Amino acid sequence: MSLRVLIVDDEQLAIDRLAGFLGDIEDVEVVAKVRNASAAADAIVSLRPDVVLLDIQMPGRSGMGLATDLDMEDRPEIIFVTAFEHFAPDAFAVDAADYLLKPVRFDRLKQAIVRSQRRIRLKAAAALGESPTVEPNNFLRELWVTVRDGQVRLDIDQIEWIEAAKDYVLLHTATRSYLHRISMSALQDRLDPQALMRVHRSAFVRPGLVQKLERPGKGSLNLVLRDGAIVQVGPSYVKDVLRALTLGED
């Protein structure tokens, strides 16, 4: 079955470039090309595309505003396409599949399409109660995170552990922590579980940095990391964590 794609951009040259690239990707069908967010909203309802290639800055309503207003449970996958890097944190906050900078390269567009296909398969499998095979080449490799004077690109390999902080997460590296707006469930869909393992509904940990296990009570488990940080393991995660650390089950 073809992946049905809607292109949204106020610039005809950008639309033509994206449509041309999509024509060279197997099993992809462009179902419509529109030039503003209002027309895009109507097309999403009437055509129900699988993926929307969405410009951010357009006359009238912005692409980011459109994505924010869409129902997260029933919306297509969103791939933002923009000339500006500074919208990246907001893109992750609305759980976009990818974030492409203009002029878009064919290889990056194809990667974004493959990632969207994977996310669609994961959602379909989850709806059926299945556990799909994960494709490691599509895991998130970097994040744009906000700092005082702008944004910086954070390599996922630099992150040692992650903890939830209300509507945000704290990304802890060896040298500093970054506050980033994204949900834990969105991170779980994007992170390689071999690299950053979920150990609690509110925490991920890099397994290779675990130096010690503490058992403060029956059935409970804490992980002591190389820098001394102590991360609690959720009760429902204990067996999987011990198995991942090759210690077997309780």
C-alpha positions as CSV (number, residue, x, y, z in Angstrom):
1,M,0.0,0.0,0.0
2,S,1.3,3.4,-1.0
3,L,2.1,6.0,1.7
4,R,-0.3,9.0,1.0
5,V,1.5,12.3,1.4
6,L,0.1,15.9,1.6
7,I,2.5,18.7,0.8
8,V,1.9,22.1,2.4
9,D,4.0,25.1,1.5
10,D,3.4,28.7,0.4
11,E,6.2,28.5,-2.2
12,Q,5.5,26.7,-5.4
13,L,9.2,26.0,-6.0
14,A,9.4,24.2,-2.6
15,I,6.3,22.2,-3.5
16,D,7.7,21.2,-6.8
17,R,11.0,20.2,-5.3
18,L,9.4,18.0,-2.7
19,A,7.0,16.4,-5.2
20,G,9.8,15.6,-7.5
21,F,11.8,13.9,-4.8
22,L,8.7,12.0,-3.6
23,G,8.2,10.7,-7.1
24,D,11.6,8.9,-6.8
25,I,10.6,7.2,-3.5
26,E,8.9,3.8,-3.9
27,D,5.4,3.4,-2.7
28,V,4.7,7.0,-2.0
29,E,1.7,8.9,-3.5
30,V,1.2,12.7,-3.3
31,V,-2.5,13.1,-2.7
32,A,-2.6,16.9,-2.7
33,K,-0.4,20.1,-2.7
34,V,-1.8,23.1,-0.8
35,R,-0.3,26.5,0.0
36,N,-1.7,27.5,3.4
37,A,-2.7,26.0,6.7
38,S,-6.4,26.4,6.3
39,A,-6.4,24.4,3.0
40,A,-4.2,21.9,4.7
41,A,-6.6,21.4,7.6
42,D,-9.4,20.8,5.1
43,A,-7.3,18.3,3.1
44,I,-6.3,16.4,6.2
45,V,-10.0,15.9,7.1
46,S,-11.2,15.0,3.5
47,L,-8.2,13.1,2.2
48,R,-6.8,11.5,5.5
49,P,-3.2,11.5,4.3
50,D,-0.6,9.3,6.1
51,V,2.0,12.0,6.2
52,V,2.0,15.8,5.9
53,L,5.1,17.6,4.7
54,L,4.4,20.9,6.5
55,D,6.1,24.3,6.1
56,I,6.1,26.3,9.3
57,Q,6.1,30.0,8.3
58,M,3.3,30.7,5.9
59,P,0.9,33.7,5.5
60,G,-1.9,33.5,8.0
61,R,-1.9,30.5,10.3
62,S,1.5,28.8,10.8
63,G,2.2,25.2,10.2
64,M,3.2,24.8,13.9
65,G,-0.1,26.2,14.9
66,L,-1.9,23.7,12.7
67,A,0.1,20.8,14.0
68,T,-0.6,21.8,17.6
69,D,-4.3,21.9,17.0
70,L,-4.6,18.5,15.4
71,D,-5.8,15.6,17.5
72,M,-2.6,13.7,18.5
73,E,-4.5,10.3,18.4
74,D,-5.9,10.6,15.0
75,R,-3.6,12.9,13.0
76,P,-1.1,12.0,10.2
77,E,2.6,11.9,10.8
78,I,4.0,15.4,10.6
79,I,7.4,16.2,8.9
80,F,8.2,19.9,9.2
81,V,10.0,21.5,6.3
82,T,11.5,24.9,7.1
83,A,14.4,27.2,6.4
84,F,14.8,27.9,10.2
85,E,16.5,25.8,12.8
86,H,15.1,27.5,15.8
87,F,11.6,25.9,15.5
88,A,13.1,22.4,16.1
89,P,12.3,22.3,19.9
90,D,8.7,23.2,19.2
91,A,8.6,20.5,16.5
92,F,9.7,17.8,19.0
93,A,7.1,19.1,21.5
94,V,4.3,18.3,19.0
95,D,5.8,14.9,18.3
96,A,6.8,15.5,14.7
97,A,8.3,12.5,12.9
98,D,11.1,14.7,11.5
99,Y,12.4,18.2,10.9
100,L,13.9,19.0,7.6
101,L,15.8,22.2,6.7
102,K,15.4,23.8,3.3
103,P,16.8,23.3,0.7
104,V,15.7,19.7,1.4
105,R,18.1,17.0,0.4
106,F,16.7,13.8,-1.2
107,D,18.5,11.5,1.3
108,R,17.1,13.4,4.3
109,L,13.6,13.4,2.8
110,K,13.8,9.7,2.2
111,Q,15.0,9.1,5.8
112,A,12.0,11.1,7.1
113,I,9.6,9.1,5.0
114,V,11.1,5.8,6.2
115,R,10.8,7.1,9.8
116,S,7.2,8.0,9.3
117,Q,6.4,4.6,7.8
118,R,8.0,3.0,10.9
119,R,6.0,5.1,13.3
120,I,2.8,4.3,11.4
121,R,3.6,0.5,11.6
122,L,4.4,0.9,15.3
123,K,1.0,2.6,16.0
124,A,-0.9,0.0,14.0
125,A,0.9,-2.8,15.8
126,A,0.2,-1.2,19.2
127,A,-3.5,-0.9,18.3
128,L,-3.5,-4.7,17.7
129,G,-1.6,-5.4,20.8
130,E,1.4,-6.6,18.9
131,S,5.2,-6.0,19.5
132,P,6.6,-5.1,16.1
133,T,10.3,-5.5,15.2
134,V,12.2,-2.3,15.6
135,E,14.4,-1.0,12.8
136,P,17.5,0.3,14.5
137,N,18.6,2.5,11.6
138,N,15.7,4.8,12.2
139,F,16.3,5.7,15.9
140,L,16.7,9.3,16.9
141,R,20.4,10.4,16.7
142,E,20.2,14.0,17.9
143,L,17.9,16.6,19.5
144,W,17.8,20.4,19.2
145,V,17.6,21.7,22.7
146,T,17.0,25.2,24.0
147,V,19.8,27.1,25.8
148,R,19.8,30.6,27.1
149,D,21.0,32.2,23.8
150,G,19.3,29.8,21.3
151,Q,19.4,26.1,20.5
152,V,22.2,23.5,20.3
153,R,22.3,20.2,18.6
154,L,22.6,17.4,21.3
155,D,23.9,14.0,20.1
156,I,21.9,11.2,21.7
157,D,25.2,9.4,22.5
158,Q,26.0,12.2,24.9
159,I,22.9,11.6,27.1
160,E,23.6,9.5,30.2
161,W,20.1,9.4,31.6
162,I,16.8,11.1,31.2
163,E,14.1,12.0,33.8
164,A,10.6,13.4,33.4
165,A,9.9,17.0,34.6
166,K,6.2,17.6,34.1
167,D,5.7,18.6,30.5
168,Y,9.4,18.5,29.9
169,V,12.3,16.1,30.3
170,L,15.8,16.6,31.7
171,L,18.5,15.3,29.5
172,H,21.6,14.6,31.6
173,T,25.0,14.6,30.0
174,A,28.5,14.3,31.6
175,T,28.9,18.1,31.7
176,R,25.4,19.5,32.1
177,S,21.6,19.0,31.9
178,Y,19.2,20.3,29.3
179,L,15.5,21.0,29.7
180,H,13.6,19.8,26.6
181,R,9.9,19.7,25.9
182,I,8.9,16.2,24.7
183,S,6.9,13.4,26.2
184,M,8.4,10.2,27.6
185,S,6.2,8.1,25.3
186,A,7.5,10.1,22.3
187,L,11.1,9.4,23.4
188,Q,10.4,5.7,23.8
189,D,9.2,5.5,20.2
190,R,12.4,7.2,19.0
191,L,15.2,6.0,21.2
192,D,17.3,2.9,20.7
193,P,16.4,0.8,23.8
194,Q,19.8,-0.8,23.7
195,A,21.4,2.7,24.1
196,L,18.9,4.3,26.5
197,M,16.8,1.8,28.4
198,R,13.5,2.8,29.9
199,V,13.6,1.9,33.6
200,H,10.7,3.8,35.0
201,R,7.7,5.7,33.5
202,S,9.8,8.8,34.4
203,A,13.3,7.7,33.5
204,F,15.7,6.3,30.9
205,V,19.2,5.1,31.6
206,R,22.3,4.2,29.5
207,P,23.0,0.6,30.6
208,G,26.7,0.8,30.3
209,L,26.9,3.5,32.9
210,V,25.2,1.5,35.7
211,Q,27.9,0.8,38.3
212,K,25.9,-0.6,41.2
213,L,22.5,-2.0,42.0
214,E,20.8,-1.1,45.3
215,R,17.8,-2.9,46.8
216,P,16.3,-0.5,49.4
217,G,13.3,-2.8,50.0
218,K,11.6,-6.0,48.8
219,G,10.9,-5.9,45.1
220,S,12.5,-2.4,44.7
221,L,15.6,-1.6,42.8
222,N,17.8,1.5,42.3
223,L,20.5,2.0,39.7
224,V,23.7,3.9,40.8
225,L,25.3,5.5,37.7
226,R,29.0,6.2,37.2
227,D,28.6,9.8,38.3
228,G,26.8,8.8,41.5
229,A,23.3,9.6,40.3
230,I,20.7,7.2,41.7
231,V,17.8,6.3,39.4
232,Q,14.8,4.4,40.7
233,V,13.5,1.4,38.7
234,G,9.7,1.2,38.4
235,P,8.2,-2.1,39.7
236,S,7.0,-3.1,36.3
237,Y,10.4,-2.6,34.8
238,V,12.6,-4.5,37.3
239,K,12.6,-7.9,35.4
240,D,13.4,-6.3,32.1
241,V,16.1,-4.1,33.6
242,L,17.8,-7.1,35.2
243,R,17.6,-9.1,32.1
244,A,19.1,-6.2,30.1
245,L,22.0,-6.0,32.5
246,T,22.4,-9.8,32.0
247,L,21.6,-10.5,35.7
248,G,18.5,-12.5,34.9
249,E,15.2,-12.2,36.8
250,D,14.5,-12.0,40.5
